[in-house]
């Protein structure tokens, strides 16, 4: 069987969808030695060098194709099935296609859409894609409910396959590496709070900084590290920190490597992630895998992902966020218990399992199509 996959999120700076696609493709190649894959990327893009060393890389062909030429690629490349990993299904194979829709953030909050003409057209296209896909994959039960409520999909059309966590995220205490990282990013203290997400409004850095300002007398010299893109059209880390008088307590190193994040998760006193909306919440899973105690939102997917291993707060209430932070910082038995529970909870998530589950779905879709074709032929009158 030959599977086409949208691999464009892998190229360049990977966000959550990029890493999802990266580990999924790597896992599927390793898990099934009889499948061929065609990975589609945009013209001018170059596949990551390390993909050549993946197990099964000889069964992976990279193809550059524009969005406009993708429609015919299913037949040109003789695909059996196409997997759109990033909300869109640009072509189909012999057995059709599946699409992964990670969340419906902009459908819930269209006012934050970067589109010049708003979110309506994009939402329409995503909904149309979902309706013509053989199956819609999503990453949490929360996102599945969103697809039912906002797009009117049936339960039968949706398959929930959670994300995994990379082997690069595990508890790591390396004094030399941590010292080198501190010097590189300008961190003066060993004690710090960590936020990962960028100045994107849904990550909620504004209320995080407001909450930190409320407990400033109790920080005991701790720095707040804000990881991710520091500016956004809806605000910036620096401007918000200044507005709360926290510029001297905040460090903004920008986007960091997974190796750097692993160290920060492992050494942080607390990970703050009271996001306004998450279809899954990859940073929460990464933090759990590194044994970091967490304060996160009591809405959307984080309660499902953490399953009791984090302190939950109202992401719309700075007082509640501040209260949760203070409780976790001053209650050491609670903090240690949550960190231990997070380490255990993270074991339930694996990219290998994710890949196997997606492959099982592909096989199921193919077999259902084959049965339908056989039934159709058997009912056709003989000539």
N, C-alpha and C positions, 0 to 999 in steps of 0.2 A: 504494500500500500504506500502511496506517495501523499504526504501531507504538506500543504502550504501553510506558512505562518507569517503573520505580520511581525517582522523582527525590527522594524524601524525604531521602536522605543529603546532598543539596546544600544544604539549608536549615540555618541555624545554624552552629555550630562544626564545620567539616569535618575529619574525620580522613582516613586514607588512602582509605577507601571513598567518602567525600564528594567528594574531589578526582577520584578515578577516574570517578565518575558525571558530575561537572561537565564534565570535558574530553571524555569519551566522547560525551555528548549534544551538546555544542557541535560536536565533530568530525563526528558523523553528520549533523547539520543542514547543515553546510557541504559535505559530500562528496556528498550525493545530493539534488538539487533536486526529485525526483519523489515523495519520501516525506513523509508527514505523521507527526507525533509527538504523543502525548498523554502529558504528564508528570504523574504522580500524586504529590501531597504530602499531608501530614496536615492535618486541619482546624485552622484558625488559623494555618497557615504562610503565608508570603509569599515568592514566588520572588525570587531575587536581582535587583536592579534592572538589572544589566548584561546579563542574559539577553535583555532587550528589544532590545538592540543587536547581538545575534548575527546572523551571516549566516544567513538562512533562518528568522528568528524568527517570520515570518508563517505558517510551517507548524507552529508549536509551540503547542499548547493546554495550559494548566495546569488541572488538576482537583484540588480538595481532596476527599479521600475517606477515611473511617475504614477501619481494617483489616477491620472486619466487613462493610462495604459493598463492598469491593473485588471480592469473588467474582463479582458480577454485572456489573462494569464492562466486562469483555471484550465481552459482548453488547450492553450499553447503548451503549457508545461504538464499536461495530462495529470492533473491533480485528482486524487480520489476525494479529498476533503480539504477545506480551507478553514483555518482558525484565525479569526480576527482578535488579537489580544488587547486592543486598545479602543473599544467602543464601536468600531466600524468593521464591516465585512466587505472588503473591496472586490472580492471575486468569489466564485464557488467552484467546487470540484464535482466529480461524478455523483457523490453522495451529498452534495450541498455544502453547508458551512455551519460553523458554530461561532459565537462571539462572546467575548468576556466583557461584561460591564461591571466595573469595579465599584462605582457609587453613582449617586444622582445628586451630587452636591449642587451643581448649578441649576438643576431643575427645582430644587428646594429654595435656592437663594439666587435667582436670576439677576438680582441687582449687582452681583459681583462678577458677572460675565465680562470677559475681556473683548468679546465680539463687538465690532463697531455698530452692528444693527441689533444687538441684544442676543438673547439666548434662544428665542423661539424656533428659529430655523434649525439650529444645531440640535435642540431637543427633539424636534420632529424627525430629523434624520436618524438620531439614535433610536427613537421609538420604532421607526420604520425598519431599521436594521434588526432590532430585537424580534419583530413580528415575522420577518422572513427567514430568520436563522432556524436551523433544525433544533438547536438547543441554545439557551442563554446560560453561560457560566457566570456565577458571581462568587464573591469571596467570603460572605457572611450571611447568616440568617437575617440580619438586619437589612442588608442590601436586597435580599430576596423579597422581603416585605415591601421595600420601597418600589421594586419593579412591579409588584402586584398592584400597589396602591396608585402609583403615578402613571404607569404604562398599561395597566390592565392585563398584564400577562397572567397566564394560568400557572398554578403550582407545578403542573406536569411539564411545562416548558422550561422551568428553571432548575439548574443543578448547582448546588452550593459546594464549592471546593475551596477550602481555606488556603491562604498563603502559607508558605513555610518560613523558616528562619535559616539564614546562611550559617555554615560552619564557622564563618569568620566572626560570628558573635557568640562569645562564651566568656565566662568570668576570667579576667586576665589581670594579674597583679605583677607588674614588671616595673620596678622602681626606676631603672635606667631609662626605659622607653617613656615612662610617664614624665620624668624630669626633662627629657629632650622635647616632648610635646609641649610642656609648660613653657619652656624657653621660646619655642617657635611661635606660639600663639599669644605669648605675653601674659600668661596666668601666674600671678604672684603668690597665690594662696593654695594650700593643699585642700582646702575645704570649699566646696562650690555646689551650686544647684545647676541643673542642666535642662535646657529647653531645646528641642529639635523641631524644625518645621519651616522656618523662614517667616518673612513678614506678610505672607498671604493671610488675608483676614480670617479665613476659616481656622487657621492654626491658633488664633486667639492670643497673640503675644500681648495685645493691649491689656487684657484683663490679668494676664500673668504678671505684668509689670505693676499694675495697680495693686494686685494682691501682695506682691513682694514689698511694695511701699508701705502697706498696712502693717507688715510684721518686721519692718526694717530694724527696730531695736533688738529683735531676737535673732538676727542673722549671725551674730557673733563672728563678724569678719568674713563671712562667706561671699563669694562672687557669684553672680548669675551669668552663666555662659549661654548665649543665644546663638545656636548653630543654624545655618541655612542662609538663603539669600537675604541680605539685610534690608533691602528696599523693595517696595511694591507700589503699584499705582495707588493703593489705598493706605499707604503709610510706610513708616520705616522704624527699625529697631531704635536708632539713635534719637529720632525726634520724640518717640514715645517715652524712652528712658529719660530724656531731658524734661519732659512735661511732668514726670513724677519725681524729679530730683534724684534720679538713680544713675546718672551717667558715670559716676565714680565707682559704682558697684556692678557695672555691666561690662561684659567682654563679648565682642561680636567678631569671631574669627572667619565668618563666611561659611561656605560649604566645605566639609571635611571628608577625608577618605574613610572607608569602612574601618581601616586599622586605627585611625584616630578616634573614631566614634566608639569602637570597642573599648579603648582605654578610658574614655570619658564616662561611658556607662559603668565601667567597672569601678571607677574611683569616685563617682558622684555621691553626695549625701542624699540626693533626691532627684528624681526625674519628673519634670512637670509637663503634662500633656493634656490640658483641659480643652481640647479641640472642640470647635462648634459643630463639626460634622466629619465623621469618618466612616467610610465603607468597611474599613478593617482597622487600620492604625498600625502600620508596620513598625514605627519607632517604639511603640509599646511592647511589641513582641521582642524586638532587639534588646530593649532594656531588661526585660524579664530574663532573657537568655544569659545576660551578663550579671545577673544577681543584683540589679539596681532597684531600690524601693521606688514606687511610682505613685504619683497623684494624677488621676486622669478623669475624664468626663463621665458622668453617670448617664449619658445619653448615647444614642447611636450604637456603634459596634464595640467600643472599648470594654463595656461590662461583659459582653459575650466573649471577647478575646481573653480578658484577664481572669474571668471566672472566680472572683473573690481574692485574687492575688494583688490587687491594687486598692488604694484609698480613693473612693469615688466622690466627686464634687459636682456641683451645679456649674457648668461652664459659663453661664450667664450672670453669675453672682460672685463678684470679687471678694466679698466677705466670706463666702463659703469656701472659695479657693484658698484664701488666706488661712482660714480655720483649719482646713485639711493639711496644709503645709506645716502649720505650727504643731499640730497634733503629731504628724509623722516625724518632725525634727526633734520634738521633746520627749516622745514616747519610744524609747529605744527597743523595748520588747516588741511593740507593734511593728516598728520599722523592720526589725530583723525577721519577724514572722512573715511579713508581706514579701520581703526579698526572697526568703526561702520558698514560699509558695509560688513566686514567680518563676524561680528556677525549675521547679517541678512542672508547672503549667506549660512552660516553653517546650518541654519534651513532647507535647502532643502535636507540635507543628513541624512538618518536615517537607522540604522541597521534593524529596524523593517520593513521598506519598502523594503530594500534589501532582507530580508528573504521572505517576501510575494511575491516579484517578482520572486525569484528563485523557490518558490513553484508553482507559476502559470506556469512557464516554464516547470517544471517537469510534471505537470498535462497535459499541452498541448502536450508534447512529448508522454506521455502515451496514450492520446486520439487519437493522430494521428496514433500510432501503432495499436491500437484497430480497428480503421476504416480501415486501410490497411489490417489487418488480415481478417476482415469481407468481404471486397471486394474481397480478394483473394479466400476465401472459396466460395463466391457466383459465382465466375467465373469458379470454378473447376467443371468438369463434374461429374455428379452423377454416383456412381458405381452400 
